[in-house]
């Protein structure tokens, strides 16, 4: 039990330290291709693959989607809702690029999901959770959309395809890792530790997003 608590504490500390480093990096770190607008199909695809991985806030939330699928069911529906939301959010950015505090909404989604994990909330088993993951997807997708403002149709669709595929892969990794981890330690402890990481990370990114 003592070793298990030390492992959870160490993981929590490592994630917190990584978050502090991540939010201190320039905003360009969230954008593949050095922040340049993709102009070819290949550039659009590679940029789409890279954005959810380079952006640690996105990466952590998508991974947590897979965790939610393991603990609370509705697996295909939950992932599909989030992916649909990100796709629509990116397109929304092209139509309405002036929404303020896009990164703050992403951070808020981390905090909210973290709190629900910490509480072990049954809400995540209900159909209402699908709306939560859809709206969270819109927030993340809107942030993704910044990369393709001004791009031609071909790289845009390649970008959308790229980030959809990589997000699906990340969510499935989250599901697989959770299944393995909960076989080694009590499931509720793993869920609470993950919830703490999500909430603290989200708070760090929220402070950065709202900073003048």
MDTraj code that builds the backbone (N, CA, C; nanometers):
import mdtraj as md
import numpy as np

residues = "UNK UNK UNK UNK UNK UNK UNK UNK UNK UNK UNK UNK UNK UNK UNK UNK UNK UNK UNK UNK UNK UNK UNK UNK UNK UNK UNK UNK UNK UNK UNK UNK UNK UNK UNK UNK UNK UNK UNK UNK UNK UNK UNK UNK UNK UNK UNK UNK UNK UNK UNK UNK UNK UNK UNK UNK UNK UNK UNK UNK UNK UNK UNK UNK UNK UNK UNK UNK UNK UNK UNK UNK UNK UNK UNK UNK UNK UNK UNK UNK UNK UNK UNK UNK UNK UNK UNK UNK UNK UNK UNK UNK UNK UNK UNK UNK UNK UNK UNK UNK UNK UNK UNK UNK UNK UNK UNK UNK UNK UNK UNK UNK UNK UNK UNK UNK UNK UNK UNK UNK UNK UNK UNK UNK UNK UNK UNK UNK UNK UNK UNK UNK UNK UNK UNK UNK UNK UNK UNK UNK UNK UNK UNK UNK UNK UNK UNK UNK UNK UNK UNK UNK UNK UNK UNK UNK UNK UNK UNK UNK UNK UNK UNK UNK UNK UNK UNK UNK UNK UNK UNK UNK UNK UNK UNK UNK UNK UNK UNK UNK UNK UNK UNK UNK UNK UNK UNK UNK UNK UNK UNK UNK UNK UNK UNK UNK UNK UNK UNK UNK UNK UNK UNK UNK UNK UNK UNK UNK UNK UNK UNK UNK".split()
xyz = np.array([
    [0.0829, -0.1206, 0.0000],
    [0.0000, 0.0000, 0.0000],
    [0.0863, 0.1256, 0.0000],
    [0.1924, 0.1249, 0.0828],
    [0.2797, 0.2408, 0.0912],
    [0.3500, 0.2660, -0.0406],
    [0.3981, 0.1586, -0.1050],
    [0.4649, 0.1724, -0.2346],
    [0.3687, 0.2234, -0.3405],
    [0.2428, 0.1786, -0.3316],
    [0.1429, 0.2223, -0.4286],
    [0.1175, 0.3720, -0.4146],
    [0.1084, 0.4193, -0.2915],
    [0.0864, 0.5621, -0.2691],
    [0.2056, 0.6441, -0.3174],
    [0.3265, 0.5908, -0.2966],
    [0.4456, 0.6610, -0.3451],
    [0.4453, 0.6706, -0.4966],
    [0.4022, 0.5630, -0.5628],
    [0.3973, 0.5623, -0.7088],
    [0.2981, 0.6659, -0.7595],
    [0.1810, 0.6727, -0.6962],
    [0.0791, 0.7703, -0.7370],
    [0.1295, 0.9127, -0.7156],
    [0.1940, 0.9348, -0.6003],
    [0.2478, 1.0681, -0.5697],
    [0.3564, 1.1081, -0.6689],
    [0.4437, 1.0131, -0.7025],
    [0.5503, 1.0402, -0.7979],
    [0.4939, 1.0725, -0.9350],
    [0.3938, 0.9979, -0.9788],
    [0.3309, 1.0222, -1.1087],
    [0.2656, 1.1598, -1.1114],
    [0.1974, 1.1922, -1.0022],
    [0.1301, 1.3226, -0.9918],
    [0.2313, 1.4360, -0.9995],
    [0.3431, 1.4214, -0.9292],
    [0.4468, 1.5238, -0.9281],
    [0.5099, 1.5398, -1.0663],
    [0.5330, 1.4268, -1.1339],
    [0.5943, 1.4302, -1.2665],
    [0.5036, 1.5005, -1.3668],
    [0.3744, 1.4699, -1.3628],
    [0.2801, 1.5342, -1.4537],
    [0.2703, 1.6838, -1.4255],
    [0.2699, 1.7197, -1.2975],
    [0.2631, 1.8610, -1.2607],
    [0.3853, 1.9375, -1.3107],
    [0.5027, 1.8773, -1.2938],
    [0.6260, 1.9410, -1.3403],
    [0.6262, 1.9550, -1.4921],
    [0.5791, 1.8520, -1.5602],
    [0.5739, 1.8575, -1.7064],
    [0.4786, 1.9664, -1.7527],
    [0.3675, 1.9796, -1.6821],
    [0.2707, 2.0836, -1.7165],
    [0.3309, 2.2224, -1.7009],
    [0.4035, 2.2431, -1.5917],
    [0.4680, 2.3729, -1.5698],
    [0.5635, 2.4067, -1.6829],
    [0.6347, 2.3045, -1.7318],
    [0.7253, 2.3253, -1.8443],
    [0.6467, 2.3533, -1.9711],
    [0.5401, 2.2764, -1.9913],
    [0.4628, 2.2895, -2.1148],
    [0.4008, 2.4274, -2.1287],
    [0.3412, 2.4787, -2.0193],
    [0.2743, 2.6081, -2.0295],
    [0.3731, 2.7235, -2.0382],
    [0.5007, 2.6970, -2.0103],
    [0.6004, 2.8029, -2.0197],
    [0.6580, 2.8157, -2.1597],
    [0.6261, 2.7193, -2.2472],
    [0.6786, 2.7224, -2.3831],
    [0.6006, 2.8224, -2.4668],
    [0.6586, 2.8708, -2.5749],
    [0.5863, 2.9617, -2.6630],
    [0.4638, 2.8956, -2.7226],
    [0.3682, 2.9781, -2.7645],
    [0.2441, 2.9247, -2.8209],
    [0.2694, 2.8413, -2.9453],
    [0.3781, 2.8663, -3.0167],
    [0.4060, 2.7919, -3.1389],
    [0.4246, 2.6434, -3.1108],
    [0.4526, 2.6084, -2.9855],
    [0.4703, 2.4676, -2.9502],
    [0.3420, 2.3893, -2.9709],
    [0.2287, 2.4597, -2.9772],
    [0.1013, 2.3935, -3.0012],
    [0.0752, 2.3726, -3.1499],
    [0.1653, 2.4207, -3.2347],
    [0.1383, 2.4161, -3.3778],
    [0.2500, 2.3446, -3.4529],
    [0.2178, 2.2311, -3.5164],
    [0.3164, 2.1641, -3.6000],
    [0.3568, 2.2529, -3.7180],
    [0.4561, 2.2119, -3.7919],
    [0.5071, 2.2852, -3.9074],
    [0.5589, 2.4226, -3.8672],
    [0.5999, 2.4369, -3.7400],
    [0.6544, 2.5637, -3.6945],
    [0.5547, 2.6773, -3.6929],
    [0.4252, 2.6431, -3.6934],
    [0.3225, 2.7457, -3.6916],
    [0.2820, 2.7916, -3.8298],
    [0.3498, 2.7421, -3.9351],
    [0.3165, 2.7821, -4.0719],
    [0.1897, 2.7113, -4.1188],
    [0.1111, 2.7791, -4.1999],
    [-0.0103, 2.7202, -4.2544],
    [0.0261, 2.6116, -4.3549],
    [-0.0286, 2.4905, -4.3421],
    [0.0026, 2.3838, -4.4380],
    [-0.0485, 2.4191, -4.5775],
    [0.0313, 2.3870, -4.6788],
    [-0.0073, 2.4226, -4.8158],
    [-0.0217, 2.3017, -4.9077],
    [0.0165, 2.1834, -4.8602],
    [0.0016, 2.0616, -4.9400],
    [-0.0752, 1.9578, -4.8595],
    [-0.1190, 1.8536, -4.9290],
    [-0.1906, 1.7450, -4.8617],
    [-0.1038, 1.6821, -4.7540],
    [0.0248, 1.6560, -4.7843],
    [0.1146, 1.5927, -4.6884],
    [0.1372, 1.6819, -4.5666],
    [0.1577, 1.8104, -4.5900],
    [0.1772, 1.9025, -4.4780],
    [0.0525, 1.9082, -4.3898],
    [-0.0643, 1.9083, -4.4527],
    [-0.1885, 1.9094, -4.3766],
    [-0.2037, 1.7834, -4.2930],
    [-0.1702, 1.6693, -4.3516],
    [-0.1828, 1.5420, -4.2806],
    [-0.0851, 1.5349, -4.1634],
    [0.0402, 1.5731, -4.1879],
    [0.1404, 1.5687, -4.0817],
    [0.1082, 1.6675, -3.9697],
    [0.0569, 1.7832, -4.0082],
    [0.0186, 1.8820, -3.9089],
    [-0.0968, 1.8303, -3.8240],
    [-0.1922, 1.7625, -3.8892],
    [-0.3037, 1.7029, -3.8169],
    [-0.2585, 1.5942, -3.7217],
    [-0.1625, 1.5133, -3.7655],
    [-0.1073, 1.4103, -3.6767],
    [-0.0376, 1.4730, -3.5558],
    [0.0314, 1.5843, -3.5785],
    [0.1159, 1.6409, -3.4751],
    [0.0463, 1.7227, -3.3690],
    [-0.0586, 1.7970, -3.4080],
    [-0.1173, 1.8940, -3.3146],
    [-0.1680, 1.8313, -3.1849],
    [-0.2447, 1.7207, -3.1894],
    [-0.2924, 1.6625, -3.0631],
    [-0.1810, 1.6046, -2.9763],
    [-0.0654, 1.5771, -3.0356],
    [0.0466, 1.5198, -2.9608],
    [0.1333, 1.6306, -2.9026],
    [0.1604, 1.7342, -2.9817],
    [0.2446, 1.8443, -2.9367],
    [0.1758, 1.9237, -2.8258],
    [0.0444, 1.9415, -2.8380],
    [-0.0288, 2.0145, -2.7348],
    [-0.0573, 1.9221, -2.6171],
    [0.0159, 1.9387, -2.5072],
    [0.0032, 1.8472, -2.3944],
    [-0.1369, 1.8514, -2.3342],
    [-0.2019, 1.9676, -2.3350],
    [-0.3384, 1.9754, -2.2833],
    [-0.4324, 1.8887, -2.3659],
    [-0.4166, 1.8923, -2.4994],
    [-0.4981, 1.8077, -2.5858],
    [-0.4666, 1.6594, -2.5630],
    [-0.3385, 1.6280, -2.5605],
    [-0.2946, 1.4892, -2.5447],
    [-0.3513, 1.4279, -2.4172],
    [-0.3422, 1.5003, -2.3072],
    [-0.3875, 1.4480, -2.1790],
    [-0.5382, 1.4271, -2.1789],
    [-0.6122, 1.5221, -2.2353],
    [-0.7580, 1.5078, -2.2352],
    [-0.8006, 1.3888, -2.3213],
    [-0.7410, 1.3750, -2.4395],
    [-0.7777, 1.2638, -2.5279],
    [-0.7469, 1.1301, -2.4611],
    [-0.6314, 1.1224, -2.3953],
    [-0.5953, 1.0012, -2.3223],
    [-0.7010, 0.9719, -2.2152],
    [-0.7483, 1.0787, -2.1501],
    [-0.8499, 1.0636, -2.0460],
    [-0.9842, 1.0192, -2.1028],
    [-1.0112, 1.0524, -2.2279],
    [-1.1330, 1.0025, -2.2926],
    [-1.1307, 0.8496, -2.2951],
    [-1.0151, 0.7933, -2.3264],
    [-1.0014, 0.6485, -2.3240],
    [-1.0200, 0.5911, -2.1850],
    [-0.9702, 0.6624, -2.0834],
    [-0.9884, 0.6193, -1.9445],
    [-1.1369, 0.6201, -1.9082],
    [-1.2067, 0.7256, -1.9479],
    [-1.3499, 0.7352, -1.9209],
    [-1.4257, 0.6206, -1.9867],
    [-1.3848, 0.5846, -2.1065],
    [-1.4492, 0.4726, -2.1759],
    [-1.4344, 0.3437, -2.0971],
    [-1.3183, 0.3234, -2.0360],
    [-1.2946, 0.2006, -1.9599],
    [-1.3807, 0.1970, -1.8337],
    [-1.3840, 0.3064, -1.7610],
    [-1.4525, 0.3070, -1.6315],
    [-1.6035, 0.3253, -1.6417],
    [-1.6492, 0.4000, -1.7405],
    [-1.7890, 0.4410, -1.7407],
    [-1.8686, 0.3900, -1.8606],
    [-1.8077, 0.3067, -1.9448],
    [-1.8809, 0.2476, -2.0560],
    [-1.9045, 0.3441, -2.1708],
    [-2.0054, 0.3130, -2.2548],
    [-2.0396, 0.3938, -2.3730],
    [-1.9148, 0.4199, -2.4570],
    [-1.8365, 0.3146, -2.4805],
    [-1.7029, 0.3324, -2.5366],
    [-1.7032, 0.3955, -2.6753],
    [-1.7694, 0.3319, -2.7696],
    [-1.7688, 0.3837, -2.9063],
    [-1.8393, 0.5191, -2.9115],
    [-1.9506, 0.5296, -2.8400],
    [-2.0280, 0.6541, -2.8425],
    [-1.9482, 0.7706, -2.7862],
    [-1.8774, 0.7459, -2.6752],
    [-1.7980, 0.8523, -2.6128],
    [-1.6886, 0.9019, -2.7049],
    [-1.6128, 0.8100, -2.7636],
    [-1.5045, 0.8487, -2.8537],
    [-1.5598, 0.9178, -2.9766],
    [-1.6686, 0.8625, -3.0334],
    [-1.7285, 0.9220, -3.1527],
    [-1.7784, 1.0632, -3.1246],
    [-1.8369, 1.0839, -3.0058],
    [-1.8873, 1.2171, -2.9699],
    [-1.7727, 1.3169, -2.9626],
    [-1.6627, 1.2771, -2.8996],
    [-1.5490, 1.3678, -2.8873],
    [-1.4877, 1.3978, -3.0238],
    [-1.4670, 1.2947, -3.1049],
    [-1.4071, 1.3150, -3.2373],
    [-1.4957, 1.4020, -3.3261],
    [-1.6267, 1.3790, -3.3195],
    [-1.7196, 1.4620, -3.3973],
    [-1.7123, 1.6068, -3.3521],
    [-1.7035, 1.6254, -3.2195],
    [-1.6924, 1.7608, -3.1664],
    [-1.5669, 1.8321, -3.2132],
    [-1.4528, 1.7621, -3.2142],
    [-1.3281, 1.8262, -3.2580],
    [-1.3337, 1.8611, -3.4068],
    [-1.3929, 1.7732, -3.4849],
    [-1.4066, 1.7988, -3.6288],
    [-1.4917, 1.9240, -3.6515],
    [-1.6055, 1.9283, -3.5817],
    [-1.6934, 2.0443, -3.5958],
    [-1.6318, 2.1713, -3.5399],
    [-1.5571, 2.1593, -3.4296],
    [-1.4934, 2.2762, -3.3704],
    [-1.3900, 2.3393, -3.4620],
    [-1.3134, 2.2543, -3.5314],
    [-1.2134, 2.3067, -3.6249],
    [-1.2802, 2.3806, -3.7407],
    [-1.3897, 2.3236, -3.7908],
    [-1.4628, 2.3908, -3.8988],
    [-1.5251, 2.5213, -3.8485],
    [-1.5716, 2.5197, -3.7244],
    [-1.6283, 2.6416, -3.6658],
    [-1.5251, 2.7529, -3.6600],
    [-1.3997, 2.7166, -3.6311],
    [-1.2939, 2.8180, -3.6253],
    [-1.2759, 2.8853, -3.7613],
    [-1.2919, 2.8075, -3.8684],
    [-1.2778, 2.8657, -4.0023],
    [-1.3919, 2.9627, -4.0323],
    [-1.5089, 2.9349, -3.9765],
    [-1.6252, 3.0202, -4.0009],
    [-1.6299, 3.1386, -3.9052],
    [-1.5829, 3.1181, -3.7831],
    [-1.5878, 3.2240, -3.6808],
    [-1.4569, 3.2244, -3.6037],
    [-1.3528, 3.2845, -3.6613],
    [-1.2197, 3.2774, -3.6001],
    [-1.1971, 3.3714, -3.4820],
    [-1.2976, 3.4475, -3.4445],
    [-1.2755, 3.5514, -3.3438],
    [-1.3157, 3.5167, -3.2020],
    [-1.3457, 3.3906, -3.1721],
    [-1.3868, 3.3545, -3.0357],
    [-1.2694, 3.3722, -2.9392],
    [-1.2955, 3.4402, -2.8286],
    [-1.1884, 3.4695, -2.7321],
    [-1.1624, 3.3518, -2.6381],
    [-1.0405, 3.3481, -2.5881],
    [-0.9997, 3.2522, -2.4845],
    [-1.0233, 3.1063, -2.5237],
    [-0.9881, 3.0726, -2.6469],
    [-1.0064, 2.9347, -2.6937],
    [-0.9278, 2.8364, -2.6072],
    [-0.8054, 2.8717, -2.5710],
    [-0.7229, 2.7823, -2.4890],
    [-0.7789, 2.7687, -2.3476],
    [-0.8476, 2.8709, -2.3005],
    [-0.9075, 2.8649, -2.1664],
    [-1.0200, 2.7616, -2.1623],
    [-1.0963, 2.7509, -2.2712],
    [-1.2028, 2.6507, -2.2757],
    [-1.1450, 2.5096, -2.2758],
    [-1.0326, 2.4925, -2.3433],
    [-0.9648, 2.3625, -2.3410],
    [-0.9216, 2.3297, -2.1988],
    [-0.8603, 2.4268, -2.1318],
    [-0.8159, 2.4064, -1.9936],
    [-0.9344, 2.3746, -1.9027],
    [-1.0458, 2.4429, -1.9240],
    [-1.1647, 2.4192, -1.8422],
    [-1.2161, 2.2767, -1.8591],
    [-1.2042, 2.2229, -1.9803],
    [-1.2486, 2.0851, -2.0033],
    [-1.1642, 1.9863, -1.9239],
    [-1.0357, 2.0140, -1.9095],
    [-0.9484, 1.9298, -1.8287],
    [-0.9893, 1.9340, -1.6815],
    [-1.0147, 2.0531, -1.6320],
    [-1.0534, 2.0683, -1.4915],
    [-1.1846, 1.9956, -1.4636],
    [-1.2834, 2.0151, -1.5505],
    [-1.4142, 1.9534, -1.5305],
    [-1.4047, 1.8011, -1.5305],
    [-1.3345, 1.7459, -1.6290],
    [-1.3224, 1.5999, -1.6341],
    [-1.2417, 1.5484, -1.5156],
    [-1.1413, 1.6256, -1.4738],
    [-1.0631, 1.5867, -1.3573],
    [-1.1482, 1.5790, -1.2316],
    [-1.2351, 1.6765, -1.2118],
    [-1.3232, 1.6772, -1.0948],
    [-1.4191, 1.5573, -1.0993],
    [-1.4724, 1.5293, -1.2174],
    [-1.5635, 1.4151, -1.2312],
    [-1.4918, 1.2831, -1.2029],
    [-1.3659, 1.2735, -1.2446],
    [-1.2864, 1.1544, -1.2136],
    [-1.2618, 1.1431, -1.0634],
    [-1.2267, 1.2534, -1.0011],
    [-1.1991, 1.2528, -0.8572],
    [-1.3223, 1.2101, -0.7771],
    [-1.4378, 1.2494, -0.8236],
    [-1.5623, 1.2146, -0.7551],
    [-1.6129, 1.0762, -0.7943],
    [-1.5535, 1.0176, -0.8993],
    [-1.6056, 0.8909, -0.9496],
    [-1.7505, 0.9066, -0.9918],
    [-1.7805, 1.0205, -1.0541],
    [-1.9184, 1.0613, -1.0795],
    [-1.9932, 0.9660, -1.1731],
    [-2.1125, 0.9256, -1.1300],
    [-2.1980, 0.8422, -1.2145],
    [-2.2507, 0.9190, -1.3349],
    [-2.2340, 1.0520, -1.3320],
    [-2.2776, 1.1318, -1.4477],
    [-2.2130, 1.0818, -1.5754],
    [-2.0882, 1.0346, -1.5641],
    [-2.0160, 0.9889, -1.6829],
    [-2.0710, 0.8587, -1.7388],
    [-2.1657, 0.7960, -1.6667],
    [-2.2317, 0.6762, -1.7185],
    [-2.3613, 0.7102, -1.7908],
    [-2.4054, 0.8345, -1.7770],
    [-2.5333, 0.8761, -1.8339],
    [-2.5169, 0.9320, -1.9747],
    [-2.6287, 0.9441, -2.0441],
    [-2.6260, 0.9974, -2.1798],
    [-2.5833, 1.1436, -2.1820],
    [-2.6046, 1.2139, -2.0707],
    [-2.5623, 1.3531, -2.0646],
    [-2.4130, 1.3694, -2.0813],
    [-2.3374, 1.2642, -2.0458],
    [-2.1920, 1.2701, -2.0609],
    [-2.1523, 1.2806, -2.2078],
    [-2.2352, 1.2281, -2.2954],
    [-2.2055, 1.2369, -2.4387],
    [-2.2023, 1.3825, -2.4826],
    [-2.2954, 1.4620, -2.4295],
    [-2.2959, 1.6053, -2.4608],
    [-2.1695, 1.6714, -2.4070],
    [-2.1273, 1.6313, -2.2865],
    [-2.0050, 1.6859, -2.2279],
    [-1.8847, 1.6592, -2.3178],
    [-1.8712, 1.5366, -2.3653],
    [-1.7567, 1.5037, -2.4497],
    [-1.7674, 1.5703, -2.5871],
    [-1.8887, 1.5889, -2.6361],
    [-1.9059, 1.6590, -2.7642],
    [-1.8631, 1.8046, -2.7517],
    [-1.9104, 1.8721, -2.6465],
    [-1.8752, 2.0124, -2.6268],
    [-1.7266, 2.0288, -2.5973],
    [-1.6700, 1.9349, -2.5218],
    [-1.5251, 1.9382, -2.4979],
    [-1.4513, 1.9232, -2.6291],
    [-1.5018, 1.8346, -2.7146],
    [-1.4416, 1.8175, -2.8466],
    [-1.4461, 1.9449, -2.9288],
    [-1.5577, 2.0170, -2.9210],
    [-1.5689, 2.1447, -2.9931],
    [-1.4621, 2.2422, -2.9451],
    [-1.4404, 2.2476, -2.8133],
    [-1.3388, 2.3379, -2.7583],
    [-1.1996, 2.3008, -2.8088],
    [-1.1664, 2.1720, -2.8047],
    [-1.0349, 2.1290, -2.8519],
    [-1.0221, 2.1494, -3.0032],
    [-1.1275, 2.1166, -3.0767],
    [-1.1237, 2.1328, -3.2215],
    [-1.1106, 2.2781, -3.2637],
    [-1.1766, 2.3671, -3.1882],
    [-1.1658, 2.5096, -3.2200],
    [-1.0205, 2.5553, -3.2066],
    [-0.9528, 2.5052, -3.1037],
    [-0.8108, 2.5382, -3.0860],
    [-0.7274, 2.4807, -3.2007],
    [-0.7603, 2.3603, -3.2444],
    [-0.6887, 2.3012, -3.3589],
    [-0.7039, 2.3882, -3.4837],
    [-0.8211, 2.4472, -3.4989],
    [-0.8528, 2.5187, -3.6227],
    [-0.7628, 2.6365, -3.6521],
    [-0.6963, 2.6911, -3.5509],
    [-0.6064, 2.8048, -3.5712],
    [-0.4987, 2.7732, -3.6729],
    [-0.4566, 2.6476, -3.6765],
    [-0.3463, 2.6071, -3.7641],
    [-0.3818, 2.6162, -3.9114],
    [-0.5095, 2.6009, -3.9461],
    [-0.5471, 2.5908, -4.0872],
    [-0.6225, 2.7127, -4.1392],
    [-0.6259, 2.8189, -4.0606],
    [-0.6887, 2.9420, -4.1098],
    [-0.6126, 2.9918, -4.2322],
    [-0.6834, 3.0096, -4.3422],
    [-0.6217, 3.0569, -4.4659],
    [-0.5700, 2.9482, -4.5569],
    [-0.5794, 2.8204, -4.5145],
    [-0.5301, 2.7099, -4.5968],
    [-0.6305, 2.6752, -4.7061],
    [-0.5796, 2.6120, -4.8123],
    [-0.6660, 2.5646, -4.9201],
    [-0.7421, 2.4403, -4.8743],
    [-0.8405, 2.3995, -4.9558],
    [-0.9288, 2.2890, -4.9174],
    [-0.8540, 2.1576, -4.8959],
    [-0.7573, 2.1261, -4.9838],
    [-0.6882, 1.9964, -4.9746],
    [-0.6125, 1.9792, -4.8430],
    [-0.5247, 2.0727, -4.8041],
    [-0.4580, 2.0564, -4.6736],
    [-0.5534, 2.0645, -4.5554],
    [-0.6633, 2.1383, -4.5701],
    [-0.7614, 2.1462, -4.4619],
    [-0.8218, 2.0093, -4.4341],
    [-0.8673, 1.9419, -4.5398],
    [-0.9294, 1.8110, -4.5197],
    [-0.8264, 1.7071, -4.4768],
    [-0.7046, 1.7204, -4.5236],
    [-0.5979, 1.6297, -4.4782],
    [-0.5697, 1.6517, -4.3304],
    [-0.5699, 1.7764, -4.2880],
    [-0.5461, 1.8109, -4.1476],
    [-0.6572, 1.7538, -4.0589],
    [-0.7806, 1.7729, -4.1005],
    [-0.8936, 1.7208, -4.0242],
    [-0.8872, 1.5690, -4.0126],
    [-0.8514, 1.5035, -4.1219],
    [-0.8390, 1.3572, -4.1207],
    [-0.7260, 1.3136, -4.0296],
    [-0.6145, 1.3860, -4.0363],
    [-0.4974, 1.3507, -3.9562],
    [-0.5241, 1.3578, -3.8084],
    [-0.5836, 1.4698, -3.7619],
    [-0.6031, 1.4796, -3.6169],
    [-0.7158, 1.3880, -3.5684],
    [-0.8103, 1.3534, -3.6562],
    [-0.9145, 1.2584, -3.6167],
    [-0.8551, 1.1197, -3.5943],
    [-0.7695, 1.0763, -3.6855],
    [-0.7071, 0.9446, -3.6734],
    [-0.6167, 0.9354, -3.5512],
    [-0.5345, 1.0375, -3.5289],
    [-0.4403, 1.0300, -3.4179],
    [-0.5133, 1.0409, -3.2839],
    [-0.6209, 1.1172, -3.2788],
    [-0.6984, 1.1242, -3.1552],
    [-0.7620, 0.9900, -3.1222],
    [-0.8124, 0.9217, -3.2226],
    [-0.8700, 0.7898, -3.1999],
    [-0.7646, 0.6951, -3.1439],
    [-0.6443, 0.7006, -3.2011],
    [-0.5357, 0.6146, -3.1543],
    [-0.4979, 0.6467, -3.0093],
    [-0.4920, 0.7751, -2.9746],
    [-0.4561, 0.8155, -2.8376],
    [-0.5629, 0.7686, -2.7385],
    [-0.6896, 0.7859, -2.7742],
    [-0.7982, 0.7425, -2.6856],
    [-0.7931, 0.5918, -2.6625],
    [-0.7650, 0.5158, -2.7671],
    [-0.7556, 0.3713, -2.7528],
    [-0.6354, 0.3327, -2.6669],
    [-0.5278, 0.4089, -2.6772],
    [-0.4120, 0.3863, -2.5888],
    [-0.4507, 0.4103, -2.4432],
    [-0.5275, 0.5175, -2.4194],
    [-0.5742, 0.5456, -2.2840],
    [-0.6566, 0.4312, -2.2286],
    [-0.7410, 0.3753, -2.3123],
    [-0.8240, 0.2616, -2.2709],
    [-0.7366, 0.1403, -2.2376],
    [-0.6407, 0.1105, -2.3253],
    [-0.5550, -0.0069, -2.3061],
    [-0.4659, 0.0068, -2.1829],
    [-0.4067, 0.1245, -2.1643],
    [-0.3206, 0.1478, -2.0486],
    [-0.4006, 0.1364, -1.9197],
    [-0.5232, 0.1891, -1.9195],
    [-0.6078, 0.1815, -1.8005],
    [-0.6422, 0.0375, -1.7666],
    [-0.6741, -0.0399, -1.8668],
    [-0.7060, -0.1818, -1.8429],
    [-0.5871, -0.2541, -1.7821],
    [-0.4677, -0.2223, -1.8309],
    [-0.3470, -0.2848, -1.7755],
    [-0.3189, -0.2348, -1.6336],
    [-0.3291, -0.1029, -1.6141],
    [-0.2950, -0.0435, -1.4846],
    [-0.3887, -0.0901, -1.3744],
    [-0.5180, -0.1020, -1.4048],
    [-0.6142, -0.1409, -1.3022],
    [-0.6037, -0.2889, -1.2671],
    [-0.5343, -0.3640, -1.3494],
    [-0.5082, -0.5040, -1.3141],
    [-0.3962, -0.5133, -1.2113],
    [-0.3179, -0.4054, -1.1981],
    [-0.2039, -0.4034, -1.1065],
    [-0.2327, -0.3306, -0.9757],
    [-0.3335, -0.2434, -0.9755],
    [-0.3631, -0.1650, -0.8555],
    [-0.5139, -0.1402, -0.8492],
    [-0.5686, -0.1032, -0.7332],
    [-0.7122, -0.0766, -0.7232],
    [-0.7584, 0.0292, -0.8228],
    [-0.8680, 0.0001, -0.8909],
    [-0.9151, 0.0872, -0.9985],
    [-0.9476, 0.2273, -0.9500],
    [-1.0115, 0.2390, -0.8329],
    [-1.0536, 0.3703, -0.7859],
    [-0.9340, 0.4609, -0.7579],
    [-0.8250, 0.4039, -0.7084],
    [-0.7045, 0.4832, -0.6832],
    [-0.6484, 0.5372, -0.8146],
    [-0.6489, 0.4550, -0.9166],
    [-0.5998, 0.4989, -1.0477],
    [-0.6862, 0.6117, -1.1020],
    [-0.8176, 0.5985, -1.0881],
    [-0.9089, 0.7012, -1.1379],
    [-0.8896, 0.8329, -1.0635],
    [-0.8741, 0.8263, -0.9301],
    [-0.8544, 0.9485, -0.8520],
    [-0.7210, 1.0154, -0.8853],
    [-0.6163, 0.9341, -0.9029],
    [-0.4860, 0.9907, -0.9377],
    [-0.4928, 1.0611, -1.0728],
    [-0.5605, 0.9985, -1.1682],
    [-0.5758, 1.0599, -1.2999],
    [-0.6574, 1.1881, -1.2907],
    [-0.7633, 1.1854, -1.2103],
    [-0.8454, 1.3050, -1.1926],
    [-0.7659, 1.4203, -1.1357],
    [-0.6781, 1.3905, -1.0394],
    [-0.5936, 1.4949, -0.9828],
    [-0.4992, 1.5541, -1.0850],
    [-0.4415, 1.4692, -1.1672],
    [-0.3507, 1.5159, -1.2725],
    [-0.4250, 1.6061, -1.3715],
    [-0.5443, 1.5631, -1.4118],
    [-0.6234, 1.6430, -1.5059],
    [-0.6571, 1.7800, -1.4472],
    [-0.7029, 1.7818, -1.3224],
    [-0.7447, 1.9074, -1.2605],
    [-0.6275, 2.0037, -1.2428],
    [-0.5139, 1.9534, -1.1947],
    [-0.3974, 2.0397, -1.1723],
    [-0.3421, 2.0901, -1.3058],
    [-0.3352, 2.0001, -1.4033],
    [-0.2874, 2.0407, -1.5362],
    [-0.3781, 2.1464, -1.5960],
    [-0.5089, 2.1237, -1.5874],
    [-0.6043, 2.2198, -1.6405],
    [-0.5920, 2.3550, -1.5738],
    [-0.5721, 2.3547, -1.4415],
    [-0.5570, 2.4811, -1.3689],
    [-0.4328, 2.5566, -1.4155],
    [-0.3248, 2.4822, -1.4401],
    [-0.2015, 2.5459, -1.4883],
    [-0.2213, 2.6096, -1.6251],
    [-0.2840, 2.5362, -1.7149],
    [-0.3077, 2.5906, -1.8484],
    [-0.4096, 2.7043, -1.8450],
    [-0.5053, 2.6970, -1.7540],
    [-0.6055, 2.8043, -1.7452],
    [-0.5397, 2.9350, -1.7002],
    [-0.4512, 2.9275, -1.6026],
    [-0.3802, 3.0482, -1.5586],
    [-0.2983, 3.1076, -1.6716],
    [-0.2341, 3.0212, -1.7490],
    [-0.1542, 3.0675, -1.8623],
    [-0.2426, 3.1323, -1.9691],
    [-0.3601, 3.0689, -1.9964],
    [-0.4479, 3.1197, -2.1004],
    [-0.5094, 3.2539, -2.0645],
    [-0.5313, 3.2769, -1.9345],
    [-0.5958, 3.4014, -1.8909],
    [-0.4960, 3.5099, -1.8520],
    [-0.3673, 3.4754, -1.8526],
    [-0.2649, 3.5722, -1.8157],
    [-0.2613, 3.6860, -1.9163],
    [-0.2411, 3.8099, -1.8717],
    [-0.2378, 3.9245, -1.9642],
    [-0.1145, 3.9206, -2.0524],
])
top = md.Topology()
chain = top.add_chain()
for i, resn in enumerate(residues, 1):
    res = top.add_residue(resn, chain, resSeq=i)
    for name in ("N", "CA", "C"):
        top.add_atom(name, md.element.get_by_symbol(name[0]), res)
traj = md.Trajectory(xyz[None], top)
